[in-house]
Amino acid sequence: MINTLIELQHLAALRPAATAPAVDIAAWYRAKGDVHEHLAAEAQDAATAARNQELASRAREHAAVLLLS
């Protein structure tokens, strides 16, 4: 759990500006997906795990769309 908290803090601190290059923003969304994967793995119940899996998928999909534009 401590590692996930560190990841969340790191993610919040390094969020790119809206004017950052798409590749940087996409990398941030991929990292966000990784954090949600870790949260899903650490979840105490199936509903929380499923929600974090969904958020991970959405973050990765968003990263892919950013790279296509």
C-alpha positions in Angstrom: 0.0 0.0 0.0 2.9 2.4 0.8 4.2 2.0 -2.7 0.8 2.9 -4.2 0.6 6.0 -2.1 4.0 7.0 -3.3 2.9 6.4 -6.9 -0.2 8.5 -6.3 1.9 11.4 -4.9 4.3 11.1 -7.8 1.5 11.1 -10.3 -0.1 14.2 -8.8 3.2 16.1 -8.6 4.1 15.4 -12.2 0.8 16.0 -13.9 1.7 17.7 -17.2 0.2 21.1 -18.2 -2.6 21.1 -20.9 0.0 22.7 -23.2 2.5 19.9 -22.8 3.3 17.7 -25.8 0.8 14.9 -26.4 3.5 12.3 -25.9 4.1 13.6 -22.3 0.4 13.8 -21.5 -0.1 10.2 -22.9 2.8 9.0 -20.7 1.1 10.5 -17.7 -2.2 8.7 -18.5 -0.3 5.4 -19.0 1.2 6.0 -15.5 -2.2 6.7 -14.1 -3.4 3.4 -15.6 -0.6 1.7 -13.8 -1.6 3.2 -10.5 -5.2 2.1 -11.0 -3.9 -1.5 -11.8 -2.0 -1.5 -8.5 -5.1 -0.2 -6.6 -7.1 -3.0 -8.3 -4.6 -5.6 -7.1 -4.7 -4.3 -3.6 -8.5 -3.9 -3.4 -10.3 -5.5 -0.5 -13.5 -6.3 -2.5 -14.4 -7.2 -6.1 -16.4 -4.0 -6.8 -13.4 -1.8 -5.9 -11.1 -4.0 -8.0 -13.4 -3.8 -11.0 -13.8 -0.1 -10.7 -10.0 0.4 -10.7 -9.6 -2.0 -13.6 -12.1 0.1 -15.5 -10.3 3.3 -14.6 -6.9 1.8 -15.7 -8.4 0.8 -19.1 -9.9 4.2 -19.6 -6.6 5.9 -18.8 -4.7 3.7 -21.3 -7.3 4.3 -23.9 -7.1 8.0 -23.5 -3.3 7.8 -23.8 -3.7 5.9 -27.1 -6.1 8.5 -28.4 -3.8 11.3 -27.5 -1.0 9.7 -29.5 -3.2 9.3 -32.6 -4.0 13.1 -32.7 
